């Protein structure tokens, strides 16, 4: 982590309390001036950080920016060595995850994007992926799963997402069809599984679970053929939790259960 990332992790891990610049400097092994520069950098990147003399710094409640540090801060201590990669935009988080899987990425490696330019669902259907959504792909290794049948893994991932949403928001989506989650008859999430096999032995090498959630998306801006059957988990700007919190909940449920 660079200095700004270290400071952000401390802020995300202590949302309800102020942390002094001196304490941040001690934890990061840097000067107070370096802490101040990191705070300035984070503010320029859009983070709302309150500063109070003799108390320190604290993220304000209206900051909802997806970051690896923010996700990590919401994970249990035992899972904080998970590999989490966050991008402002990708064509597809699953394509990136597959690229990493081929290169040997470990079980639980997670790829997140703020937006996707080429998100897709089953049978190459497009998945509209604007800001306001959660776009997450997780690499799963077969040896870490109790079952590798496609329907069983899809149900497992879908259940992990449902449980995370229910635990954190009180909303309980339901599965309709093979891989879609709904609330009150409207689709709020799509799940797509893709896999890679060794050619010679036809042995399953990895599975990528792609998860797309309409978090607090502005559904009125969705394509006409989509918005009639889609809904957001929350209205725009009305989320009761942060995206980082829900992403961490999903990663926790999936990794802890494998």
C-alpha positions in Angstrom: 0.0 0.0 0.0 1.1 3.6 -0.6 0.7 6.2 2.1 -2.8 7.4 1.0 -4.0 3.7 0.9 -2.6 3.1 4.4 -4.3 6.2 5.7 -7.6 5.3 3.9 -7.5 1.8 5.5 -7.2 3.4 8.9 -10.1 5.8 8.2 -12.3 3.0 6.8 -11.5 0.8 9.8 -12.5 3.5 12.3 -15.5 5.1 10.8 -17.2 5.9 14.1 -14.3 7.5 15.8 -11.7 10.2 15.1 -8.1 9.0 14.7 -5.3 11.5 15.4 -2.7 12.4 12.9 -0.1 11.2 15.4 -1.7 7.8 15.7 -1.9 7.5 11.9 1.7 8.5 11.6 2.7 5.8 14.2 0.7 3.1 12.5 2.0 3.9 9.0 5.6 4.6 10.1 5.5 8.1 8.5 5.6 11.7 9.5 2.6 13.9 10.5 3.2 15.9 7.4 3.0 12.8 5.2 -0.4 12.0 6.9 -1.6 15.5 6.1 -0.6 15.1 2.5 -2.4 11.8 2.3 -5.6 13.4 3.7 -5.3 16.2 1.1 -4.9 13.5 -1.6 -7.9 11.6 -0.5 -10.1 14.7 -0.3 -9.0 15.5 -3.9 -10.2 12.0 -4.9 -13.6 12.7 -3.5 -13.5 11.5 0.1 -15.3 13.7 2.7 -13.0 13.7 5.7 -13.9 15.7 8.9 -11.0 17.2 10.9 -11.2 18.3 14.5 -8.4 19.8 16.5 -7.1 17.6 19.3 -9.3 14.7 18.0 -8.1 13.9 14.5 -9.7 12.8 11.3 -12.9 10.8 10.4 -14.7 9.8 7.2 -18.1 11.5 7.1 -21.2 9.3 6.6 -21.9 10.4 3.0 -18.7 8.9 1.5 -19.5 5.9 -0.7 -16.4 5.3 -2.9 -15.5 1.7 -3.8 -11.9 0.9 -2.7 -9.9 -2.1 -1.9 -9.0 -0.5 1.5 -12.7 0.2 2.2 -13.7 -3.4 1.4 -10.7 -4.9 3.4 -11.7 -2.8 6.4 -15.1 -4.5 6.4 -13.7 -8.0 6.3 -13.0 -10.2 9.3 -9.3 -10.1 10.3 -8.8 -13.7 9.1 -9.8 -12.7 5.5 -7.8 -9.5 5.2 -5.1 -11.1 3.2 -7.6 -11.7 0.3 -6.5 -10.3 -3.0 -8.9 -7.5 -4.0 -8.4 -5.4 -7.1 -10.6 -2.3 -7.7 -10.8 -0.4 -11.0 -12.7 2.7 -12.0 -13.8 1.0 -15.2 -13.3 -2.3 -17.0 -14.9 -3.9 -20.0 -15.8 -6.8 -17.8 -14.7 -7.8 -14.3 -15.1 -11.4 -15.3 -12.8 -11.1 -18.3 -10.1 -9.6 -15.9 -10.7 -12.3 -13.4 -10.3 -15.0 -16.1 -7.1 -13.4 -17.2 -5.8 -13.6 -13.6 -7.1 -17.2 -13.1 -5.1 -18.3 -16.2 -2.0 -16.8 -14.6 -2.6 -18.7 -11.4 -4.5 -16.3 -9.2 -5.5 -17.8 -5.8 -8.9 -18.9 -4.6 -11.0 -15.9 -3.6 -9.2 -13.3 -5.7 -11.8 -10.6 -6.3 -12.1 -8.0 -9.1 -14.3 -5.0 -8.7 -15.2 -2.2 -11.1 -17.1 1.1 -10.6 -18.5 0.7 -14.1 -18.2 -1.8 -16.9 -18.3 -1.0 -20.6 -19.0 -4.6 -21.8 -20.8 -6.3 -19.0 -22.7 -9.4 -20.0 -25.0 -12.0 -18.8 -25.9 -15.5 -19.9 -25.8 -16.3 -23.7 -23.8 -13.1 -24.3 -26.7 -10.8 -23.3 -25.4 -7.4 -22.3 -25.6 -6.3 -18.7 -25.9 -2.5 -18.4 -23.3 -1.4 -15.8 -23.3 2.3 -15.0 -22.2 4.0 -11.8 -24.3 3.1 -8.8 -23.9 -0.6 -9.3 -21.7 -3.3 -7.8 -19.7 -5.3 -10.4 -17.7 -8.1 -8.8 -16.1 -11.3 -10.0 -14.5 -13.8 -7.7 -12.1 -16.6 -8.7 -13.1 -20.0 -7.2 -10.8 -23.0 -7.3 -12.6 -26.4 -7.6 -10.6 -28.0 -4.8 -12.0 -25.5 -2.4 -15.6 -26.2 -3.3 -17.8 -29.0 -1.9 -19.5 -29.3 -5.4 -18.5 -28.2 -8.8 -21.8 -28.8 -10.7 -22.8 -25.6 -12.4 -26.2 -25.5 -10.9 -24.9 -26.2 -7.4 -22.2 -23.5 -7.6 -24.7 -20.9 -9.0 -27.1 -21.7 -6.2 -24.2 -21.4 -3.7 -23.1 -18.0 -5.0 -26.7 -16.8 -5.3 -27.3 -17.8 -1.7 -24.2 -16.0 -0.5 -25.4 -12.8 -2.2 -28.9 -13.2 -0.8 -27.6 -13.8 2.7 -25.2 -10.8 2.6 -28.0 -8.4 1.4 -30.4 -9.8 4.0 -27.9 -9.6 6.8 -26.9 -6.1 6.0 -30.1 -4.4 4.9 -33.0 -6.6 6.0 -34.1 -6.9 2.3 -34.3 -10.6 1.2 -34.1 -11.1 -2.6 -35.2 -14.4 -4.1 -33.8 -16.4 -7.0 -36.0 -16.5 -10.2 -34.7 -18.6 -13.1 -31.2 -19.9 -13.0 -29.1 -16.9 -12.0 -31.1 -13.8 -11.4 -32.1 -12.2 -8.0 -35.3 -10.3 -7.6 -37.1 -8.1 -5.1 -40.8 -7.4 -5.5 -40.8 -8.8 -9.0 -37.9 -6.6 -10.3 -34.4 -7.9 -11.1 -31.7 -6.4 -8.8 -28.8 -8.8 -9.5 -27.5 -11.1 -12.2 -24.9 -13.9 -11.7 -22.8 -15.5 -14.4 -20.4 -18.4 -13.9 -17.6 -19.1 -16.4 -14.9 -21.7 -16.1 -11.6 -22.9 -17.5 -10.5 -26.5 -18.2 -7.2 -28.1 -18.9 -7.4 -29.3 -22.6 -5.6 -32.6 -22.4 -7.3 -34.0 -19.3 -10.5 -31.9 -19.5 -10.0 -31.1 -15.8 -11.7 -28.1 -14.3 -9.1 -25.5 -13.3 -11.1 -22.5 -12.1 -14.5 -20.9 -11.9 -15.2 -17.2 -12.1 -18.4 -16.1 -10.4 -19.5 -12.7 -11.9 -22.0 -10.8 -9.8 -23.7 -7.6 -11.0 -26.0 -5.7 -8.5 -28.1 -2.6 -9.1 -27.2 -1.0 -5.8 -28.4 2.6 -5.9 -28.5 2.8 -9.6 -30.7 5.4 -11.4 -33.0 3.0 -13.1 -34.7 5.8 -15.1 -31.5 6.1 -17.1 -31.4 2.4 -18.0 -32.2 1.3 -21.6 -35.9 1.1 -22.3 -35.9 -2.7 -22.7 -34.2 -3.1 -19.3 -35.7 -0.5 -16.9 -39.2 -1.9 -17.0 -38.0 -5.2 -15.3 -35.1 -3.8 -13.3 -34.9 -2.2 -9.9 -32.2 -0.9 -7.6 -31.6 -2.3 -4.1 -31.9 1.3 -3.0 -33.0 4.6 -4.6 -30.2 6.9 -5.9 -28.4 8.4 -3.0 -30.6 6.6 -0.5 -28.5 3.5 0.4 -28.5 2.5 4.1 -25.0 0.9 3.8 -22.0 1.5 1.6 -21.1 -0.5 -1.5 -17.8 -1.5 0.2 -19.8 -3.0 3.1 -22.0 -5.2 0.8 -19.0 -6.2 -1.4 -17.2 -7.3 1.7 -20.3 -9.2 3.0 -20.5 -11.1 -0.3 -16.8 -11.9 -0.4 -16.9 -13.0 3.3 -19.9 -15.3 2.7 -18.3 -16.9 -0.4 -14.8 -17.4 0.9 -15.8 -18.4 4.5 -18.1 -21.1 3.1 -15.4 -22.7 0.9 
